[in-house]
Amino acid sequence: MAPVPARLGTRRSTMATSQSQLVADAITEHTGVPIELVLITSFGDVTKAHLTQLGGTGVFVNALRDELLAGSVDFAVHSLKDLPTAPADGLTLAAIPERDDPRDALCARDGLKFADLPAGATIGTGSPRRVAQLAALRPDLRYLPIRGNAETRLGKVTSGELDAVVLAYAGLVRVGRVDDVTDVFEPEQMLPAPGQGALAVECPIGVAALDYLTAVDHLETRAAVTAERVVLAELEAGCAAPVGAYAEFTGQGRLRLRAAVVSTDGAEAVRMERAVSTSDFPDSVEAAAHLGRDLAREMIAHGADRIVAEAAQRDS
């Protein structure tokens, strides 16, 4: 008799199902466990409201979490950058697969690069983080809020409604739209969202699913994104806040963390970085959490929390 497939809950978008299938295939390859995708519609998928009005991208994970707690699915896959930093009661982050490219990408008309966009050109993005950092680089451009899946956003460039959009590079790769990329922002230009490029595998605490899910957990990725997400948590900022953070291992067990909090108009910023040797701690994840807390507290001492609070007040 064929084994009963495990049920993987996923949102219905092309992006969500594509990345969920990637995880499903990896789990099956490592463990032999067959996986069935269960499509779930979240409130964030059907409402026309802007993300900041909904309380940030965490709105997309709530429906999946409800199904997990109800036992309708065995585990779920999220974009890690959309996952709130506060743990959900009854659920655990069972695995974080190896991270894909964390950078942001520009998709512009006529193959234009960011530096070549004319003054007054319109760029669409639903991310206050992107708007803030882009405005710091090019205050002469217009940044407009947009919603919708990757295909919808790219269509606004094709139709001439916008001159460009900015999306996560990893997401464009997953939906087969990397040919639309005309420029890529290095972390030195624009720090990605905490956890960007990584996926999160979540399941109920104490279920048998945990055993096979850990087969796709990637320790270096888990440590790096832990540092980034601790910064976000210490700043008491939601996943739609103007906070960028990126951690990477630089060799010999050293973890480097860079973070930035930028005002929505790009005029004010707190940018800092720190590094830690993971050999000084029992494990790399604990070292990463320590690094994130230290950097965030230093940033708060320089006014980063005020910038976050002011941004939240404007969006409320």
N, C-alpha and C positions, 0 to 999 in steps of 0.2 A: 504493500500500500504506500502511495506517495505521501511524503510528510505534509502536514497542514502548513500553508504559507503563513508567515508572520505578517501582520497588518501594519503598514506604514501610512500614517496619516499625513496628507499633504494638501496645501492649497491648490486650487485648480489652474493657476496661471502656468503658462509655458515655462517661465523661469522656475517656479516652485516644483513642477513635476519633473523638469529636466534635472535639477540638482538632487531631488529625492531619488530619482532613478540611478544617478551616479552612486549614491550611498548604498542603495539596495543592491546594485551590482557588486560593489566592493564587499559588502557583507557576505553575499552568496559565494563570491570567489574565495574569501578567507575561511568561511565556516561551512558552506554547503547548505545553509538555511535558505529556503525559497522565500521571497518577499512579494507581497501583493500591495499595490498602491491603492489607498482609499482616499477619494477626492472629497475635500471639505471646503465649504464656502464660509469665509469670515466676513464680519461686518465691514472691515476695511476694504474688502473687495467690491462691495456693492454700493457703499456710500460715495457721494460726490464731494464730501467735505475735505478740506485740506488737512494734511497730516497733523499739523500743529494744533488744529482745532479738535482733533481726535485724541490728543495726548501723546502723539508720536507713533512711530512705527510699531510699538508694542501691541497696537490694536490688531495686527495681523496674526499674532500668536495665540490670542485668547481662545478662539474657536478650536484650535488644535489642542490646546491644553484641556478644554472642557471635554473633548472626546477621549483624551487619554485618561482623565480621572473617571469618566463614565465607563471605561473599559471597552469602548467601541473600536479602538485601535491599540496596538501594542507599543508603538513608539512613533515619534514624529521628527521631521527634519525642518529646521528653520535656518534662514540666513542669520548667522550669529550677530551681525550688527543690528538686527531687528529685535533681539532678545533682551528684555529688561534685565538690569543687573541684579535686582532682588530675586532671590530664589522663590520658586512657586511651591506652595505647600503640597506635599505628596508626590512631587516630581524631582527627578535628578537629571543632571547633564551627564548622560552615560558615555558619550563619545564626542570628540571634536576631531574629525578627519584632517589630514594634512591640508594646510591652507593653500589656496590658489592665489593668483596675483592680487595683492591688496590695493592696487592703485586705482585712481579715478581716470576716466577717459572722456575726451571731448569728441563729439560727433557733430561736425559742422558742414554747412553747405560748401560746395565747390572745393572740398578737400582742404579747407583752410585750417591752419594751426591757430592756437590761442593767441599768439603774438601778432598774427596777421589779421585778426578780426578788426573791422573798422570801428572807430568810435561810434557808440550808440547802438552797436549790434546787440541783438537780444539772445540771451542764453536761458534756457529752461532747466529748472531743477527743483525738486521738492525738498531739498536738504538745506536747512539754515547753515550747517557747517560748511557746505560747499559755497553758498552765497557769500558768507563772511570771508573765507579765505580767497575766493576769486576776486571779491571786491577790493581786498587788500592789494592784490596783484594788478588789477585793472579796474579802477573806480570809474572809468569812462564807458563801461559797458552797462547794459540793462539786464537785470537778473529777475526772471519771472517765475512764480511758483507754478508747477505743473503736477498732475497726477496721471496715473495710468501705467500699464505695463511697458516693457521696453519697446515693443513694437509700436504702441500708441505714441510714445514720446519721440521715437525716431521718425514717425510719420509726420510730426509737426515740423520737422526740418525739411523733409521731402516736399511737403505741401507749400513751404515758404512762410508758414506761420511764425517760425522761429529761425534764427540764423544758426543756432547750435543747441545741443543739450549735453549735459554731463551725467554719465552713468558709471557704475562700477565696472571696471574692465572684466573682472571675473564673470560677472553676470552676462555680459555680452558674449563672452566665449561660450558660456553654457547654452545660450539660445542660438548660437550660430550666426551672430551679427558682428563679429569682430572686424569684418571688412568695412563696416561703417565708421570705425575709429579713425580720426584724423590727427589726434594728438593724445599723448598720455602724460599725466602729471606725476612727476617724481615726488617722493615724500618731502624733498627739500623745497618744492613749490607748494604742495598742498598735502597735508597729513590726512590719511584716510580716516574713516570712522572706526572707532574701536571694534575690532573683530571683523572688519571688512575683508572679504575674500574667503572667510572661513564659514563652515557649516556647523550647526549644532544638532546633536541627536539627543532627544529628550524622551524619557520614559518614566512610568511610575516607580517609586522607590520599592525595592524588594521583590520585583517580578523577575521571572526567569530570563526575560529578554536581555537583562543587563549583561549576562554572560557572553552572549554572542555579539552584542553591540560594542563591547570593549575591544573587539578584534580590529576595529577601524580607528581606534583612538590614537592620536599622534601627539606624543608627549611634548615635543618642542613647540608645536602649534598651541597646545593647551597652555603652556607656560607663557608664551608671548601674548596671547589674547587675554590671559588672566591679568597681566600687568596693565594692559590697555583698559580693560573693563573696571579694574579697581580705581583707576584715575577717574573714570566716569562716575562710579559710585561715590567716591570721596567728595567729588564736586557736587553731588546730589543733582546730577544732570540727567535728563532723560535721553533716550537714544535719538531724539530729533534735535538735541541741543547743539550749539556751535562749538563742539569739542572734537578735535582730531587727536588721535594717538596711534603710535606705531612702535612696536617692539620687535627686535630681531636679534638673533644670536650672531655675534661677530667673531666667534672663534675662541677656543680655550675656555669654553663654559661661561663666557661673558654675555650678558643680556643687556642690550642698549634700548632705552625707552625715550622716545621723543613725544611731546604733547604740546598742544596749542589750544588756547581759548581765545576766540576772536569776536569782537563786536560785530553785529549784523552788517554794519556799514563798512567794515574792514578798517576802521580808523584806529581802533585800540586792540592791543593783543598782549597776551602773556604766553611766551613760548619758552620752554625749558626742556632739558634732557638730563638723564642720569643713566648710569650703568651699574651693574652689580655682578659679582662673581657667584655663580650658583654653587660653587664648592664650599661657600661659607654657610650654607643652609642644608637642612636634611634632604630637601629635594628641590627641583627646579621650579615647581609650581609655588612652593612657599617663598622661594627667593623672588619670584615674579610679583607675588602679592605684596611683599615687603617693598619692592622697588616702586610699584604703583602708588602705594600709600605715601611713601616719602616724597615722591615727585609731586603728587597732588597737593600735599600739605604745603610744600614750598610754593607751589603756584597760588594756593589760597592766600598765603602770606603776601603775595604780590597783587592781590585783587582779582584773581580769576573767578572766584565765587560770585563776586559782584557783577561781572560781565555776564555770567550764566543767568543770574537772577534777573538782570535787566532784559535779557533776551527773552526769557520766559514770560516776563510781564508784558512785553510788547506783543507776544503771540497769544496771550490769554484773551 
